[in-house]
Amino acid sequence: MNKHAWMPVSPCGDGCVDHSTATVGRLRVAWRVVAASTVMLSGAFVVLAVLCLRGPARSALLRHWFRLLVRAFGVRLLVVGPVFQEVRGRGVLVVSNHVSWLDELAIDAVQPIRMVAKRDIRDWPVLGPLITAARTVYLDRERLSLLPGTVAELAAALRDGAAVGIHAEGTTWCGVASGRYRPALFQSALDAGVPVRPVVLRYRQGSATSTRPAFIGSDTLVGSMRRVLRARGLVVEVHVLDEVAPGRASTRRELAALVQQESERVSHGSVGVPAPRWHTAEVA
C-alpha cells in the first residue's frame, strides 16, 4: 500500500540512540526481566478484572498496574502538574510528544485514558491486550480515508466526558529532537468543544536527556525493551501543563501550533518546571 503525504515521518534513526550511558549489571537485568515478565503475565487477570469493573475502581486498578510495570522495567516515574482530567465527566484531549513504547505506560500510570495508537500495537504480546483494555482507539495511518471516522469517534468520546490521548507528532522521535504537531486529530477537540491538555514526556539519566528508550530507526520492540532493562537511573518525567481552553483557537492548525508552543517551553527548557496545582509525585 502506498504511503500518503499526510503520513508522518521522523528523521531520527539508529544513530540517535546513545549507547554509552550508564547501565546496570547482568544480575540486575535478570531481576528486571523476571519482575517485568511477572507483572505482564499478571495482566491477563487485570484484563478480566477491568471487564467487571467500572468508574474509579477500574481506573485505579489500571493505574496501579501500569505503575508497577514501569517500575518493573527499572524506570522511575516523576509526575509534575495536575491530573489530566481535573473535572470529572468533562472531556479533555490530552496531547503529548512521542518517544517510546514506554509513553503509553507512563501516561496510563498517571491516569488511564483512551489513547490513539497505531494499529500494530494491538498485536503486541501481553501489552497489546492491556492497552486495548484501556479502550485504546487504533488508527491506520496508511488509510487516510478512515481519518474522518476516527476524528468523529474521538469527538463523540470527548462529548461523553472521556479523557482521550494523542501523540501529536504522529510518530516517534529520539527525545532530543522533536517533530511538528499534526493538526488532524485536534479537530476532535474543536468539534466537541473541550479543552486540550498539553503533556510533555522527557526521559533522563541523571541530569541529561536519555535517548535509550527511543523506539526509532530499525528498532524492534524486544530490542528497545532490552536497552531500557539495561539502563541505570532511567527516569520518565510526565509534565502536565495548563489546559488550553476552548475558544483560544478557531482552526485545528491554530490549535496544534498553540499546544506545541506551550509544550516546547518545557521540552526545550526555556522555562522552569511549572509549579504544580495538584501534585508533584515521584513513584519509586
Disulfide bonds with the S-S distance in Angstrom:
none
